[in-house]
Amino acid sequence: MASPAQTDCRAQAGVEPVPWEPLAPGVWVWPGAVAEVGVGNRGHVAPTTVVLDGGEAAVIDPGPSLLHGLRVRRSVVCRFQARVRWVVNTHAHAENVLANGAFDELVRGGQAAIVSTSATLAAMRERCSNCLASLKRKAGEAAMAGTNIRWPDRVLNSGDVLQVGRLALQVMPIEQGHTEGDLVLWNARLRIVWAGGLAYMGRIPELSQGSVEGWLLALNHLDQLKPLHVVSAVVSSSQERGSLPEALIETRAYLTALRQGVLQAMDEGHQPQEAGQVPMPAYAHWAGYAERHAFNVQRAWRELEPVWMDRGN
């Protein structure tokens, strides 16, 4: 008699396979499109990671939809012959967490847990209903078919460790940069850091729930780890010995230029609604510039007004 895993694999033989890319021993990533959410990418704009060892798996940021999550779950069983032990939500953005429902059966059966920070859980409860409706409009009803909100059922704190076979994922201090509570996971042996939405490249960072000052401080903390690889809004690796992954460098450059541009606009007597007074042409080719940069300027302006005042202006 076939095992449940074998039966599942045979029954789903025609399912489109997941195009996993190896990042390090035991770590595979399904990169997202470097683009805004749309019908063409079915909402998959953030990487999904699977960490594997000893027949166990952790799925980090399971994706934007039930269908996406089911592909990941089947692939873990059929390609890697592993069982999902952890489903990790690094932060409360729809494209990262709405695939949780694909793992609900495993959670109810006591085989797996869906985990996040307490801030992420609170933000999901506040925003996920609206985010689900928004993703249906942008990615299309077909891509989002059957998707419902499934909350995390365990809260992680700094110092916790998620064990995957012999691989340990250490929970670092929770950051308040990209969202209210970005979960950072670190594996020192492989020198991989999972950084929620704290590192971008080729796409304008989302500051709607973030803080420029907090984000730059969070990047300082990530830099101190000296990672070889960062998995965040993109997957990025160090190109030469002793260097940081490019996404960390590029994200810092954008946020620093945004901060300096806003403070300069204040010096020149402009008003926050004059977002056009802080152009950043070096990033105009990044996805989301037209949609998001002006909002980022206004968000940063509100945050930086006290900083500008404290400078004696």
N, C-alpha and C positions, 0 to 999 in steps of 0.2 A: 504494500500500500504506500502511495506517495505521501511524503510529509506535507504539512500545510504550506511550507515555503515552496516546495516543488510544484504543488498544485497551483499555487498563486502564479508562479513563473510560467507554467504552461498556459494557464488561462489568459495571461496577459502578454502572450508572445508577440502580438501585433502592436503593442504599445510602443510609442516612439521612445527610444532609449535616451537616457540623460547623457549629454556630451561632457562628461567629467574631464577635467584637466588636472594632472598631478601637480602638487605644489611642494610636497615634502613626503618622506616615508610615512604612509598611513593617512595622509591628508590630501583630499581631492576637492576641487572647487568647480562649481558650475557658474562661470562668470555671467553677470548681467549685461544687458545692452547699455552702452554709454550714451544714453538718450533719455528724453522725457518719456513717461509712461504713455503708451499708445496701443492701438489695436495690433500693430505689427509685432510688438515685443510681448504682448499679452501681460503687461505689467511687470515683466522680469527685468528690472533695472538694477537690482542689488544682488551680489553674489550669494549663492547658497553653498555651504561647506559641509562635507562629511568627514569626520575624524574617526579612524578605524583602528582597532587593535583587539586581539584576542576574541574575535567574534562579536565584539560590541561596537556600537556606533553612537556618536553624537552628531546631530544635525544642527548646524548653527545658521540662524535666519532661514527658516524653511521655505519662504517665498510668498508670493502675492495671492495665491488661490488654492482651492481644494485640489484642482486638477494638477497643478504644479507640485503640491505636496505629495499627492498619490504617486506621481512619477518618481519622486525622490524616494519615497518609502519602498516602492517595488524594486527600485534599483539597488537599494541597500541590501535587500534580501536576495535578489536574483543575480546581481553582478558580484557583490562583495560577500555574500553568504554570512551576513551579520544581522544582529538584532539591534534595533534602535533603543538605546537606554535613555538618552537625553535629547530634548528638543529645546534649543536655546533661542530666546528672543532678545537680541541685543538692545533694541530700542523700539519705541512705539510708532513706527511708520508702517503703513499698510502693506507696502511691497515687501516688507520683511516678515510680517507676522500672520497674515491672513491664511497661510497654509496650515496653521496649527490643527485645524479640524481633521486633516488627513491622518493625524496620529491619535485621535480621540479614543479609538478602540483600544490601542495599546495602553493608553493612560488608564482607562477604566478597568482594564485587565491587570493593572499593577505592574506592567512590564516596562513602562517608560514614564518620565515626568517632563512637563513643559515648564521651563524655568525662565525667570527674568529678574530685574531689579524691582523693588517696591515702587519706585518712581515710574518705571515703564508700565507696570500693571495699572497704576492709578491713571496714567495718561491714556492707556488703551480703553479703560472704562469710560473715560471722558470723551474720547474722540473717535473710537473705532467705528461706531455706527455711521458717522458722517464720512469717514475715510472709505468704508466699504461702498457706500453709495457713489462716492467720487471715483473710485477705481472701476466700478461697473461702467460709469459713463466714459472713462478714458480708455480702458482696456477692452471694453466690449462685454456684453452679456454672455457671449459664448465662452470666453476665457474664464469668466468668473462663475460659471454654472455650479450650483450646489455649494458655493462658498458661504460659510457662516462664521461668526466670531467665536473663537474658542480661547478663553482666558488662560494664562499661565496658572499653574497650581502649586508652585513653590517659588519662594523669593530667595534670591542670592544676595549675599553680603560680602564685602571685601574680606579676603582671607579664606573664603570657601574654596574647595577644590572639586572639580568634576572629574571623576576617574573614568577613563575609557580604556579598559584593559590595563596595560602598563603606562599608558599616556596620561599625564596629569594636566588639566587645564586650570590654571590658577586664576581666581577672580581678583583683579586688581582694584584699587580704590575707584569708586563710582565717579564718573566725570559728568559735569554739567556744562556741556559745550554745544553739542549739536542738538540735544534734547534735554529734558529735565533730569535724565539719569541714564547716561550711556554706559552700558556694560562693556568692560574691557577684559578679555581673556588672554592669558599668556602661557605659552609653553617654552620654558627656558632651554630645553634640550634642542628643539628644532628652531628656536628663536623666531617663532611666529606669534604675532599679536593680532587678535581679532578686536577691532576698534569701533564696532557699531557703525555710526555714520560720521566718524571724526576725520576721515581721510578721503578726499575727492581728487579726481584728475579727469579733465575733459568734460566735466559737467559742473555747473555752478553749485556750490554748497547751499544747502537749505538752512536758513537761519530763523525760520518761523517760530520754532520753540527754543532757539538757542541763544547763546551769548558770545559776542566777539571776544571779550576778555576771558571768559571761562574757557572758550574753545582754544585760544592761544595758550592758556595755561595747561590745558589737557595735552596739547601737542608737545609741550615741554616734557611732560611726564612720559609720553610715548617715546620721545627721542632718547630719554635716559635709559630705556630698555635696550637700545641699540639693536632693533629687530632686523632680521634678514628679509622678512616678509610681513606685510600688513594686509589684512583682509578687512575691508570696510565698504564704502560705496563702490570701490573698485578693488582689484587685486593688484598689488604692487610689490616688487622685489628689489633689493639692493643690486645695483649694476656693477659695483666694484667693491673690493674689500674696504671696510671702514666707512662706507657711505650709507646713508639712510635710503629707504625706499622712496622713489620719486614722488609718490602721492603725498607723503608727509611733507616734503619740501614744497610742493605746489600748493597744497592747502594752506600752509603757513604764509606763502607769498601772497595768495589772494586775500586772506583775512588781514594781513598786515597792510596791504595796499588799500583795502576797504577802510580800515581804521584810520590810516593817515589821510586818505581822501576826504573822509567825513570831517575830521578835525580841521583840515585845511578849509573846507567849505564853510565851516562855522567861523573860522578866522576871517574869511572874506565877506561875512555878513549874509550868507544865504540862509534859506529856510528849509526845514526838513522835507517839504513837499517838492522841493526843487531837486529831485533825484538826478536829473540830467546834469547837475553840476558836479557829479562824481562819476564821470565816465571812466571805464577801465578797458580801453580798447585791446589790451593784451589778452583779455579773456572773452572778447566778443565772439570768438569762434567756438567757445565751450557751449555744450548743450544747456539750454535753460537760461542763457544770458538775457534774452529779450523778456522772458517770462518772470525771472526771479531777481535779477540784479537790482532793479529799482526798489523792490520790496526790501532786499537786504540792506540797502542804503538807509531806508526809513527806520528799519528795525535797529540798525547800528546807531543811528542818530539819537534815538530815544535813550539808548543805553549809555552813549558817550557824552551826553549833555552835562552830567555832573562832573565828568572828567575834565571837560573843557572849562567849566566854571572854576574848578579847583586849580586850574593853571593860572588863575588871576585875570581871566577875561571878563 
